[in-house]
Amino acid sequence: MIATTLADTEYHVKVLSLSDVEDAVWAEAVVSLLMIDVLPPETERLAFRRFDAADLEPMYSYQRREDYAQHAWRGPRTREECERALAENTGLRPWSRDGDHIRFAVSPKGSRELVGEIVLTLTDVEAAQVEIGWVVHPDHAGQGIASEAARAAIEFAFGSLGAHRVCASLDALNVSSAKVCERVGMRLEATLRQSHRQLGEWRDELIYAVLADEL
Ligand SMILES: CC(C)(COP(=O)(O)OP(=O)(O)OC[C@H]1O[C@@H](n2cnc3c(N)ncnc32)[C@H](O)[C@@H]1OP(=O)(O)O)[C@@H](O)C(=O)NCCC(=O)NCCS
């Protein structure tokens, strides 16, 4: 494992056998090897960890729920979709191209119980733009878990990942998520009128964001 820099940010690089790689594809290979191998720091009550196969049933138990998915950008997830999400997120994740994303499991400190998820997406490498998403198991909602985890993940994005701006995009009816944004210091930047369709109707979208020097 060595460290290198990209856009003034230190990334951890997992080096495979670069000597085997043709010169013509070397640069491409190096970029594709930039991986996240760190986790956001623990908070007062919570710890971040990578997912593993044992998270399937807990994850599916809330991802399958209609009430849970009503303001998400998609419908409830099937067991197969949860399996795919887990398979994608158990190991190190690439973090070098637009669209790369990493999903962290959130557990109470000292436990591996799955109480929530944080997703970070690299939306624009050149401009160091990161989008954050969150999910809290309905059995654990209303305890401040989303805000506590989101705060730590945003600091992680600014610190370890070198983000310049972190944004969140939410269905305008998702009042709980809008409150999370405000609790963690994000500003409402835009309301996109009828920018998506959900359950057969037009819905508005809210864009919240925070800059590195605003925290
Ligand atoms: C939206 C969602 C993430 C909110 O999760 P949450 O953990 O309840 O959110 P918060 O961290 O803001 O918790 C705040 C609530 O906990 C309460 N709380 C209780 N104990 C607390 C504590 N120790 N610290 C802070 N808040 C506490 C707060 O008073 C607040 O109550 P209020 O909403 O009535 O004002 C969650 O409901 C969810 O996953 N929904 C479905 C998926 C979804 O919509 N995801 C977002 C897509 S954009």
PDBQT file of the ligand as one rigid body, heavy atoms in Angstrom, charges set to zero:
ROOT
HETATM    1  C1  LIG A 301     -34.773  10.365   6.777  1.00  0.00    +0.000 C 
HETATM    2  C2  LIG A 301     -34.004   9.522   7.792  1.00  0.00    +0.000 C 
HETATM    3  C3  LIG A 301     -32.607   9.287   7.252  1.00  0.00    +0.000 C 
HETATM    4  C4  LIG A 301     -33.947  10.268   9.141  1.00  0.00    +0.000 C 
HETATM    5  O1  LIG A 301     -33.200   9.504  10.091  1.00  0.00    +0.000 OA
HETATM    6  P1  LIG A 301     -33.088   9.971  11.651  1.00  0.00    +0.000 P 
HETATM    7  O2  LIG A 301     -31.959   9.226  12.251  1.00  0.00    +0.000 OA
HETATM    8  O3  LIG A 301     -34.412   9.822  12.277  1.00  0.00    +0.000 OA
HETATM    9  O4  LIG A 301     -32.776  11.510  11.494  1.00  0.00    +0.000 OA
HETATM   10  P2  LIG A 301     -32.068  12.503  12.516  1.00  0.00    +0.000 P 
HETATM   11  O5  LIG A 301     -30.673  12.154  12.759  1.00  0.00    +0.000 OA
HETATM   12  O6  LIG A 301     -32.306  13.876  11.959  1.00  0.00    +0.000 OA
HETATM   13  O7  LIG A 301     -32.915  12.283  13.853  1.00  0.00    +0.000 OA
HETATM   14  C5  LIG A 301     -33.613  13.357  14.297  1.00  0.00    +0.000 C 
HETATM   15  C6  LIG A 301     -34.662  13.043  15.315  1.00  0.00    +0.000 C 
HETATM   16  O8  LIG A 301     -34.112  12.286  16.393  1.00  0.00    +0.000 OA
HETATM   17  C7  LIG A 301     -34.389  12.985  17.620  1.00  0.00    +0.000 C 
HETATM   18  N1  LIG A 301     -33.345  12.613  18.604  1.00  0.00    +0.000 N 
HETATM   19  C8  LIG A 301     -33.568  11.751  19.617  1.00  0.00    +0.000 A 
HETATM   20  N2  LIG A 301     -32.421  11.566  20.305  1.00  0.00    +0.000 NA
HETATM   21  C9  LIG A 301     -31.473  12.337  19.725  1.00  0.00    +0.000 A 
HETATM   22  C10 LIG A 301     -30.108  12.588  20.004  1.00  0.00    +0.000 A 
HETATM   23  N3  LIG A 301     -29.474  11.982  21.002  1.00  0.00    +0.000 N 
HETATM   24  N4  LIG A 301     -29.430  13.425  19.201  1.00  0.00    +0.000 NA
HETATM   25  C11 LIG A 301     -30.036  14.037  18.163  1.00  0.00    +0.000 A 
HETATM   26  N5  LIG A 301     -31.356  13.855  17.866  1.00  0.00    +0.000 NA
HETATM   27  C12 LIG A 301     -32.064  13.000  18.640  1.00  0.00    +0.000 A 
HETATM   28  C13 LIG A 301     -34.426  14.432  17.211  1.00  0.00    +0.000 C 
HETATM   29  O9  LIG A 301     -35.108  15.216  18.139  1.00  0.00    +0.000 OA
HETATM   30  C14 LIG A 301     -35.154  14.367  15.883  1.00  0.00    +0.000 C 
HETATM   31  O10 LIG A 301     -36.542  14.298  16.041  1.00  0.00    +0.000 OA
HETATM   32  P3  LIG A 301     -37.512  15.149  15.033  1.00  0.00    +0.000 P 
HETATM   33  O11 LIG A 301     -37.253  14.675  13.641  1.00  0.00    +0.000 OA
HETATM   34  O12 LIG A 301     -38.871  14.804  15.538  1.00  0.00    +0.000 OA
HETATM   35  O13 LIG A 301     -37.158  16.585  15.166  1.00  0.00    +0.000 OA
HETATM   36  C15 LIG A 301     -34.685   8.143   8.000  1.00  0.00    +0.000 C 
HETATM   37  O14 LIG A 301     -35.988   8.339   8.439  1.00  0.00    +0.000 OA
HETATM   38  C16 LIG A 301     -34.706   7.266   6.751  1.00  0.00    +0.000 C 
HETATM   39  O15 LIG A 301     -33.768   6.501   6.524  1.00  0.00    +0.000 OA
HETATM   40  N6  LIG A 301     -35.780   7.355   5.935  1.00  0.00    +0.000 N 
HETATM   41  C17 LIG A 301     -35.927   6.502   4.730  1.00  0.00    +0.000 C 
HETATM   42  C18 LIG A 301     -34.816   6.631   3.707  1.00  0.00    +0.000 C 
HETATM   43  C19 LIG A 301     -34.631   8.024   3.187  1.00  0.00    +0.000 C 
HETATM   44  O16 LIG A 301     -35.589   8.737   2.979  1.00  0.00    +0.000 OA
HETATM   45  N7  LIG A 301     -33.350   8.383   2.955  1.00  0.00    +0.000 N 
HETATM   46  C20 LIG A 301     -32.978   9.660   2.447  1.00  0.00    +0.000 C 
HETATM   47  C21 LIG A 301     -33.073   9.736   0.970  1.00  0.00    +0.000 C 
HETATM   48  S1  LIG A 301     -32.574  11.353   0.451  1.00  0.00    +0.000 SA
ENDROOT
TORSDOF 0
